[in-house]
Amino acid sequence: MKETDYADFAPKTESDRTVMHVLYGLHTVAPFSYWTLALVAVVVNYIKRGDEADLLYVAHHDYMLRTFWWTVLWLVLTSPLYLLFFLPGFLAHSVVGLWYLYRCIRGWLRFVDHRPPQ
C-alpha cells in the first residue's frame, strides 16, 4: 500500500502565488520582447505544472500553455500574408498579438479572483 504524502495537500504559500503572477506577467509583456519572455515562461510553466497538485494552479498553467501554442500556430499560419504586402501580415499579427494579450490579462484576473481560467 502506498504511503500518503501529506506534502501534496499542503496549502499554497504566497511564493506559489508569486510564481504564478510572475508567469502571467512574463506572458503579458512577451509580445513586446519579441516573444523571448514567453519562451522563458513556457519552460517554467512546464516545470511547475509537473510538480503541481492544486487543480486550480494546473488549470492556469494549462491555460497559459494553450494560449502560447495557439498563438504560435496563428503567427505561423498568418506569416505568408507578408508575401502579399506588408499591411495584411502586420494586421494579422497585430490581431493575434491583441488576442494573446486579452487571454493573458483575462487569465491573470481570474487567477487573482481564485477562479479557473476557463
N, C-alpha and C positions, 0 to 999 in steps of 0.2 A: 504494500500500500504506500502511495506517495505521501510524503510529509508535506503539510501545508506551509507555504512560505508566506508568513504574515507581512513581510515587507511589501508584497504586491498589493496589500489592502491599506497601505499607509496613505493618509490623506495628502493631498497635494500641498506642496510648500510654495512659498512666494517665489522662490527661484524657478520652480517649474512654470509658473505663470509668466515670469520674466522672460524665460526662453521662448515661450510662445509669442509674447509681444515682440521680441527681437526678430523672430522669424517672420511675423506678419509685416514688421517694419522693413525688413530686407526685401521681401517680395513687393511691397508697395513702392519702394524707391528704385526697384530694379530697372524699369523702363528708362530711367534717367541715367543709368550706369552702363548702358549697352548690354544689359541683362547679366552682367557678371555677378552682381549680388544675388540674383535669382539662382544662379548655379550653386553658390555657397549655401543658400537657404535650402535648396533641394537636397543637397548632400546631408545637411543637418536634419532635415525632415525625415529622410530615410533612416538615419541612425537613431533618432529619438523615437520614431514610430515603432521600431523593432523592440524597444525597451519599455514601451508604454502599456499600462494595464487599464488605465482610465479610458472608457469608451468615448467620452467627450473629447479628450485630447487626441485619440486615434482618429476620430471623425474630422477634427480640424487639420491634422497632418494630411489625411487623405484629400481633404478639400484643397489644400494648398498645392499638393502634388498634381491633382487633376487639373487645377487651374493652370499650372505651369505647362503640363504636357499638351493640353488643348491649345494653349497659346502658341507653343512651338509648332504644332501641326498647322494652325491657321497662318502663322507667319511664313512657313514654308510653302503652303498652298497658294498664298497671295503674292509671293515673290515674283512669279513670272509677269505680273502686271507691270512691273518696272520696265519690261522689254517693250511694252506698247508706248509708254510715255511715262515721265516721272510722276505726274499727278495721280493717275489711278493707283499706282503702287503705294504712294505716300498716303493717300486717303484710306486705302485698305489697311495698311499697317497702323495708321492712326486709330481707326475703329477697333482694331484688335488690341492696341495698347490701352485705349479707354475701357474696353471690356475687362481687360486684365486688372486695371486699377479698381474698377467697380467691384469685381469679385473679391479682391484683396481687402478693400475697405469694408465691404458688406460682411465678409467672414470675420474680420477683426472686431467689428461692432458686435456681432453675435457672440464672439468669444468673451468680450467684456461683460456681456449680459449673462454669461454662463449658459448659453444656448447652443445647440448643434448648428453647424453651418448651413445645412440643407442645400 
